[in-house]
């Protein structure tokens, strides 16, 4: 696993970098060799924040963020979050693999968001990503892996852009376009 560590408002010492690589490196057993993880450490006021994005084969993403008063505690907590996400992902993929091979699932679910931030105004973040065709259950899986409340995707059956979202009652909703 390739781990890139960078700091914002904090100097990444060798000890800190080694701790991150050791803890995040434990996740390597779940992934293939060429998996990449981007780790950003930052300090804002008294909050020590770690953001981790793991780029899986086929364009899948695992992402977790944690804030505490201590950077080492933040690192440990974010690893626990990523392990939970990984187990959830593997369980769903194993269920899905009865119907489709894992390679096909990875190809169908693939996407790489590109984040750009605006300086001022109401729009504070813009994300751009390629819409690849996928089934509804695969879109729900990707939404859950990213930890978002909604997910925009191209429906594999209709080839139309759709939005799946998480409802307050714990169920999911689907928004499909309709010509007027």
C-alpha positions in Angstrom: 0.0 0.0 0.0 1.3 3.4 -1.0 0.6 6.0 1.8 1.0 9.7 1.0 1.1 11.8 4.2 0.9 15.6 4.1 0.2 18.3 6.7 -1.8 21.5 6.9 -0.8 23.9 9.7 1.3 21.1 11.2 4.8 19.8 10.6 4.7 16.1 9.8 7.5 14.7 12.0 9.1 11.3 11.2 7.4 9.9 14.4 4.0 11.1 13.3 4.5 9.8 9.7 5.7 6.4 11.0 2.7 6.1 13.3 0.3 6.9 10.3 2.1 4.4 8.0 2.0 1.7 10.7 -1.7 2.2 11.6 -3.0 2.8 8.0 -0.7 0.0 6.8 -2.7 -2.5 8.8 -5.5 -2.0 6.3 -3.2 -3.3 3.6 -4.4 -6.9 4.3 -7.8 -5.9 2.9 -6.6 -4.5 -0.4 -4.3 -5.2 -3.3 -0.7 -4.1 -3.5 -1.2 -1.1 -5.7 -3.8 0.5 -3.4 -3.0 4.2 -2.6 -4.0 6.1 0.5 -3.9 9.9 0.7 -3.6 11.1 4.4 -3.9 14.8 5.4 -3.1 15.9 8.9 -4.2 19.3 10.0 -4.6 21.4 13.2 -7.4 24.0 13.5 -7.5 25.7 16.9 -7.4 22.7 19.4 -8.7 20.2 17.0 -6.3 17.6 15.4 -7.9 16.4 12.2 -7.0 13.5 10.0 -8.6 12.9 6.6 -7.9 9.6 4.8 -9.0 8.7 1.3 -8.2 5.2 0.0 -8.3 4.7 -3.8 -9.3 1.2 -4.5 -9.0 -0.6 -7.9 -11.8 0.2 -10.2 -12.1 3.8 -8.9 -13.8 2.9 -5.6 -13.1 5.3 -2.7 -13.1 4.8 1.0 -13.0 8.0 3.0 -12.9 8.8 6.7 -12.2 11.9 8.8 -11.7 12.2 12.6 -11.2 15.1 15.0 -9.9 14.9 18.5 -7.7 16.9 20.8 -4.7 14.6 20.1 -3.4 13.7 16.7 -2.4 10.1 17.7 -6.0 9.5 19.0 -7.4 10.9 15.7 -5.2 8.5 13.8 -6.4 5.5 15.8 -10.0 6.5 15.5 -9.9 7.0 11.7 -8.3 3.6 11.3 -11.2 2.0 13.2 -13.7 3.9 10.9 -11.9 2.6 7.8 -11.9 -1.0 9.1 -15.7 -0.8 9.7 -16.2 0.6 6.2 -14.0 -2.1 4.7 -15.9 -4.9 6.5 -19.2 -3.4 5.3 -17.8 -3.1 1.7 -16.5 -6.7 1.7 -19.8 -8.0 3.0 -21.8 -6.3 0.3 -19.3 -7.3 -2.4 -19.4 -10.9 -1.2 -23.2 -10.8 -1.4 -23.0 -9.2 -4.9 -20.3 -11.6 -6.1 -22.9 -14.4 -6.2 -24.4 -12.6 -9.2 -21.4 -10.7 -10.7 -17.6 -11.1 -10.4 -15.8 -8.7 -8.0 -13.9 -7.3 -11.0 -17.1 -6.3 -12.8 -18.4 -4.7 -9.6 -15.3 -2.6 -9.3 -15.5 -1.5 -12.9 -19.1 -0.6 -12.7 -18.7 1.4 -9.4 -15.6 3.3 -10.5 -15.4 7.1 -10.1 -12.8 9.7 -9.1 -14.1 13.0 -7.8 -12.1 16.1 -8.4 -12.6 18.7 -5.7 -12.2 22.4 -6.3 -13.1 25.1 -3.7 -14.4 28.5 -4.6 -13.1 31.5 -2.6 -16.4 33.2 -1.6 -20.1 33.0 -2.3 -22.7 30.4 -1.6 -21.0 27.5 -3.6 -18.2 26.4 -1.3 -17.2 23.2 -3.1 -17.5 21.8 -6.6 -17.0 18.2 -7.4 -16.6 16.8 -10.9 -16.6 13.1 -11.7 -17.3 10.8 -14.6 -20.7 9.3 -14.6 -20.3 5.6 -15.2 -23.3 3.4 -15.6 -24.2 1.4 -12.5 -27.1 -0.4 -10.9 -29.1 1.2 -8.1 -27.7 -1.1 -5.4 -24.2 -0.4 -6.6 -24.9 3.4 -6.3 -26.2 2.9 -2.8 -23.0 1.0 -1.9 -20.8 3.8 -3.3 -22.8 6.4 -1.4 -22.4 4.5 1.8 -18.7 4.0 1.3 -18.3 7.7 0.7 -20.4 8.6 3.8 -22.6 10.9 1.8 -26.4 11.5 2.1 -26.9 11.4 -1.7 -25.2 10.1 -4.8 -25.5 11.1 -8.5 -25.1 8.2 -11.0 -26.0 7.0 -14.5 -28.6 4.3 -14.3 -27.2 1.1 -16.0 -30.7 0.1 -17.3 -32.1 3.5 -18.6 -28.7 5.3 -19.2 -30.3 8.4 -17.5 -28.7 10.4 -14.7 -30.3 9.6 -11.4 -29.9 10.6 -7.7 -30.2 8.1 -4.8 -30.5 9.6 -1.3 -30.7 8.5 2.3 -34.1 9.4 3.9 -34.5 10.4 7.5 -36.3 7.1 8.2 -33.2 5.1 7.2 -34.5 4.0 3.8 -33.4 5.3 0.4 -35.0 7.5 -2.1 -34.5 7.7 -5.9 -34.8 10.7 -8.1 -35.2 9.9 -11.8 -35.4 12.5 -14.6 -38.6 12.9 -16.6 -39.0 14.9 -19.8 -41.6 17.7 -19.5 
